[in-house]
Amino acid sequence: MLAARSDDVPLIETSHDLGRTATQARLDEAGATFADGIQVCWTALQHVVGDRNGCFEVQGTETTRIQQMSDLTGRLASLYPTQGPPALLLSGTLMHRIKGIHPGQDTQHKLQPLGRLAGMRVLDTATGLGYTAIEAADAGAEVITVEWDPAVVDMERRNPWSAGLFAHHAIDRRQGDIAEVIETFDDNAFDRILHDPPVFELAGDLYGGAFYAQLHRVLAPRGRLFHYVGNLDSPSGIRVSRGASRRLGEAGFGDVRLQPDAFGISARL
């Protein structure tokens, strides 16, 4: 929009929901007016362009970075811009892959090892921004997704790409510590499990044998698990994947395999 203003272009196609949809904006001396009547002044737009690492809510002349300090963890949660849906940033650590890929494509990689999702009961152990839960529900699954951190839930509500979490009839959102919530589920309750926890340094218990035993308990016979662990070629990925693979086997999972394209481990019952 700023470039169009410099070129005296009066009408352009752009987006005001982080690239989720496209709309037209009419440009004048005051700023931009979108097709739905939303107005943004030039000062606000210049502020946004000046920060390449943040996503913003804009109202009139006011810009607010989409971020929230967690009272629970003391970590700052924020949205990080990409070429697709924004990524989640926790205390400066990205929770999505963004090198040569955006979070939407990353989601596809994570779900691929789970195979067919239509008609399946799916447990998503760490909601994050909800992309995997939304994609699984769109594919025909019934999804229970669990998020612990209220600051991350705030990011979900403020992220246009997470809207399906609150609108999709097949998604059951729950808030709590998955290490405790999982104990409330019946044996064999799920056909598929997507285990995408925070990095090991932030949630080591979710990589432990006791938790893997609970995953094994709630997964139905012939069920499938995908466990995201990070880049398998990195020193930390090599270390974490070796330990996780061994403990998954000890918990009773079979066909434990590394999935390099998806940055994780698949397993079955």
C-alpha positions as CSV (number, residue, x, y, z in Angstrom):
1,M,0.0,0.0,0.0
2,L,2.9,2.4,0.8
3,A,4.5,1.6,-2.6
4,A,1.1,2.1,-4.4
5,R,0.7,5.5,-2.6
6,S,4.1,6.6,-3.9
7,D,3.0,5.6,-7.4
8,D,-0.3,7.4,-7.1
9,V,-2.3,4.1,-7.5
10,P,-5.8,4.8,-6.1
11,L,-7.0,1.2,-5.8
12,I,-5.1,-2.1,-5.1
13,E,-5.8,-5.6,-4.0
14,T,-4.3,-6.4,-0.6
15,S,-5.2,-8.1,2.8
16,H,-6.0,-6.9,6.3
17,D,-6.2,-10.3,7.9
18,L,-2.6,-11.5,7.7
19,G,-3.0,-12.7,4.2
20,R,-5.8,-15.1,4.9
21,T,-8.2,-13.4,2.4
22,A,-7.7,-10.7,-0.3
23,T,-9.7,-7.5,-0.6
24,Q,-9.5,-4.2,-2.3
25,A,-8.3,-1.0,-0.7
26,R,-8.9,2.6,-1.9
27,L,-6.0,4.9,-1.2
28,D,-6.3,8.6,-0.5
29,E,-4.4,11.3,1.5
30,A,-5.7,10.0,4.9
31,G,-4.8,6.3,4.3
32,A,-6.5,3.1,3.1
33,T,-10.1,2.2,3.1
34,F,-10.9,-1.5,2.6
35,A,-14.0,-2.8,0.9
36,D,-15.7,-3.6,4.2
37,G,-15.2,0.0,5.4
38,I,-12.2,-0.6,7.7
39,Q,-9.8,2.4,7.6
40,V,-6.1,2.6,8.3
41,C,-4.0,5.7,8.3
42,W,-0.6,6.0,6.7
43,T,1.2,6.5,10.1
44,A,-0.1,3.1,11.3
45,L,0.9,1.4,8.1
46,Q,4.5,2.9,8.3
47,H,4.7,1.6,11.9
48,V,3.8,-1.9,10.8
49,V,6.2,-1.9,7.9
50,G,9.0,-0.9,10.2
51,D,8.7,-4.1,12.2
52,R,9.5,-7.2,10.1
53,N,9.1,-9.6,13.0
54,G,5.7,-8.8,14.3
55,C,2.0,-9.0,13.4
56,F,-0.3,-6.1,14.4
57,E,-3.8,-5.2,15.1
58,V,-4.6,-1.7,13.7
59,Q,-7.4,0.6,14.5
60,G,-7.3,4.1,13.2
61,T,-3.9,5.6,14.2
62,E,-3.3,2.9,16.9
63,T,-1.2,-0.2,16.2
64,T,-0.9,-3.0,18.8
65,R,1.6,-5.9,18.4
66,I,-0.1,-9.2,18.7
67,Q,1.6,-10.6,21.7
68,Q,0.8,-11.6,25.3
69,M,2.9,-12.3,28.4
70,S,1.9,-15.6,30.0
71,D,1.0,-15.4,33.7
72,L,1.3,-19.1,33.8
73,T,4.8,-19.6,32.3
74,G,6.3,-16.1,32.3
75,R,7.0,-16.5,28.6
76,L,6.0,-14.0,25.9
77,A,3.8,-15.4,23.2
78,S,3.5,-13.6,19.9
79,L,2.7,-14.1,16.2
80,Y,5.6,-14.1,13.7
81,P,4.9,-13.2,10.1
82,T,5.6,-15.7,7.3
83,Q,4.7,-16.1,3.6
84,G,1.6,-18.0,4.8
85,P,-0.1,-18.3,8.1
86,P,1.8,-16.7,11.0
87,A,4.0,-18.8,13.2
88,L,3.9,-18.9,17.0
89,L,6.8,-17.5,18.9
90,L,7.4,-18.4,22.6
91,S,10.2,-16.5,24.4
92,G,12.0,-16.1,21.1
93,T,11.7,-19.7,20.0
94,L,9.7,-20.5,16.9
95,M,7.1,-23.3,17.3
96,H,6.7,-23.7,13.5
97,R,9.1,-24.3,10.6
98,I,9.7,-21.3,8.4
99,K,12.9,-22.0,6.5
100,G,11.8,-22.8,2.9
101,I,8.3,-23.6,4.2
102,H,5.5,-21.9,6.0
103,P,3.3,-23.1,8.9
104,G,0.5,-24.2,6.5
105,Q,2.8,-26.5,4.6
106,D,4.5,-27.6,7.8
107,T,1.0,-28.8,9.0
108,Q,0.6,-30.9,5.9
109,H,3.9,-32.6,6.6
110,K,2.9,-33.4,10.2
111,L,-0.4,-34.9,9.3
112,Q,0.8,-37.0,6.3
113,P,2.3,-39.9,8.5
114,L,-1.1,-40.3,10.2
115,G,-2.7,-41.5,6.9
116,R,-6.5,-41.3,6.5
117,L,-8.2,-38.9,8.8
118,A,-11.8,-39.0,7.6
119,G,-13.9,-40.6,10.3
120,M,-11.0,-40.9,12.7
121,R,-11.0,-39.8,16.3
122,V,-7.9,-37.5,16.7
123,L,-6.0,-36.3,19.7
124,D,-4.0,-33.1,19.1
125,T,-1.9,-32.9,22.3
126,A,-0.7,-29.3,22.0
127,T,-3.1,-26.9,20.1
128,G,-0.6,-24.0,19.5
129,L,-2.3,-21.9,16.9
130,G,-4.6,-24.8,15.9
131,Y,-3.5,-25.4,12.4
132,T,-3.2,-29.2,12.7
133,A,-6.6,-29.4,14.5
134,I,-8.3,-27.3,11.8
135,E,-6.7,-29.3,9.0
136,A,-7.7,-32.6,10.5
137,A,-11.3,-31.5,11.1
138,D,-11.5,-30.2,7.5
139,A,-10.4,-33.7,6.4
140,G,-13.3,-35.3,8.3
141,A,-11.9,-36.2,11.7
142,E,-13.3,-35.6,15.1
143,V,-10.7,-33.7,17.0
144,I,-9.9,-33.1,20.7
145,T,-7.2,-30.5,21.1
146,V,-5.6,-29.4,24.3
147,E,-3.7,-26.2,25.1
148,W,-2.1,-25.4,28.4
149,D,-1.0,-21.7,28.1
150,P,-3.7,-19.0,28.3
151,A,-1.3,-16.6,26.4
152,V,-1.3,-19.0,23.5
153,V,-5.1,-19.2,23.6
154,D,-5.0,-15.4,23.4
155,M,-2.9,-15.7,20.2
156,E,-5.5,-18.2,18.8
157,R,-8.3,-15.7,19.3
158,R,-6.3,-12.8,17.7
159,N,-5.0,-14.8,14.8
160,P,-7.3,-14.8,11.8
161,W,-5.9,-18.1,10.6
162,S,-7.0,-19.8,13.9
163,A,-10.7,-18.9,13.4
164,G,-11.6,-22.5,12.6
165,L,-10.7,-23.6,16.1
166,F,-13.7,-21.6,17.4
167,A,-16.1,-22.3,14.5
168,H,-15.6,-25.9,13.4
169,H,-18.2,-28.3,14.9
170,A,-15.8,-31.2,14.8
171,I,-13.2,-29.6,17.1
172,D,-13.4,-29.9,20.9
173,R,-11.1,-27.4,22.5
174,R,-9.8,-28.0,26.0
175,Q,-7.5,-26.0,28.2
176,G,-5.1,-27.7,30.6
177,D,-1.9,-29.6,31.0
178,I,-2.0,-32.5,28.6
179,A,0.0,-34.6,31.0
180,E,-3.0,-34.4,33.4
181,V,-5.8,-34.1,30.8
182,I,-4.7,-37.3,29.1
183,E,-5.5,-39.3,32.3
184,T,-9.2,-38.4,31.9
185,F,-9.5,-40.2,28.5
186,D,-10.7,-43.7,28.2
187,D,-8.4,-46.5,26.9
188,N,-8.4,-46.8,23.1
189,A,-10.2,-43.4,22.8
190,F,-8.3,-42.2,19.7
191,D,-7.5,-43.6,16.2
192,R,-4.8,-41.0,15.6
193,I,-2.6,-38.9,17.8
194,L,-0.6,-35.8,16.7
195,H,1.9,-35.1,19.5
196,D,3.5,-31.7,18.7
197,P,4.8,-30.4,22.1
198,P,7.0,-27.4,22.7
199,V,10.7,-28.0,22.4
200,F,12.3,-30.4,24.9
201,E,13.8,-27.6,26.9
202,L,10.4,-26.1,27.6
203,A,8.4,-29.3,28.1
204,G,10.7,-32.2,28.8
205,D,7.9,-34.3,30.6
206,L,6.0,-34.6,27.3
207,Y,9.0,-36.5,25.9
208,G,9.1,-38.9,28.8
209,G,8.3,-42.6,29.2
210,A,5.4,-42.0,31.6
211,F,3.7,-39.7,29.1
212,Y,4.4,-42.0,26.1
213,A,2.7,-44.8,28.1
214,Q,-0.4,-42.7,28.4
215,L,-0.3,-42.0,24.7
216,H,-0.1,-45.8,24.1
217,R,-3.1,-46.4,26.5
218,V,-5.4,-44.0,24.7
219,L,-4.5,-45.0,21.2
220,A,-6.8,-47.6,19.7
221,P,-5.5,-50.9,18.1
222,R,-4.1,-50.2,14.6
223,G,-3.9,-46.5,15.6
224,R,-1.2,-44.2,14.4
225,L,1.0,-41.6,16.2
226,F,3.1,-38.8,14.9
227,H,5.5,-37.1,17.3
228,Y,7.1,-33.8,16.1
229,V,10.6,-33.4,17.6
230,G,12.4,-30.9,15.3
231,N,15.1,-31.1,12.6
232,L,16.4,-34.6,12.8
233,D,19.8,-33.5,11.3
234,S,20.5,-31.0,14.0
235,P,22.5,-32.0,17.1
236,S,19.5,-31.5,19.4
237,G,17.2,-33.3,16.9
238,I,19.5,-36.3,16.8
239,R,19.7,-36.5,20.6
240,V,16.0,-36.0,21.2
241,S,14.8,-38.3,18.4
242,R,17.1,-41.2,19.6
243,G,15.7,-40.9,23.1
244,A,12.1,-40.5,22.0
245,S,12.3,-43.4,19.6
246,R,13.7,-45.7,22.3
247,R,11.1,-44.7,24.9
248,L,8.2,-45.0,22.4
249,G,9.3,-48.6,21.8
250,E,9.5,-49.2,25.5
251,A,6.0,-47.9,25.9
252,G,4.7,-50.5,23.5
253,F,4.6,-48.7,20.2
254,G,5.7,-50.6,17.1
255,D,7.0,-49.6,13.6
256,V,8.8,-46.6,15.1
257,R,10.3,-44.7,12.2
258,L,12.0,-41.4,11.7
259,Q,10.2,-39.0,9.3
260,P,12.8,-36.5,8.2
261,D,10.5,-34.5,5.9
262,A,8.1,-34.0,8.8
263,F,10.8,-33.4,11.4
264,G,9.4,-36.2,13.6
265,I,8.8,-39.8,14.4
266,S,5.8,-42.0,13.4
267,A,4.7,-45.1,15.3
268,R,1.8,-47.6,15.3
269,L,0.0,-50.0,17.5
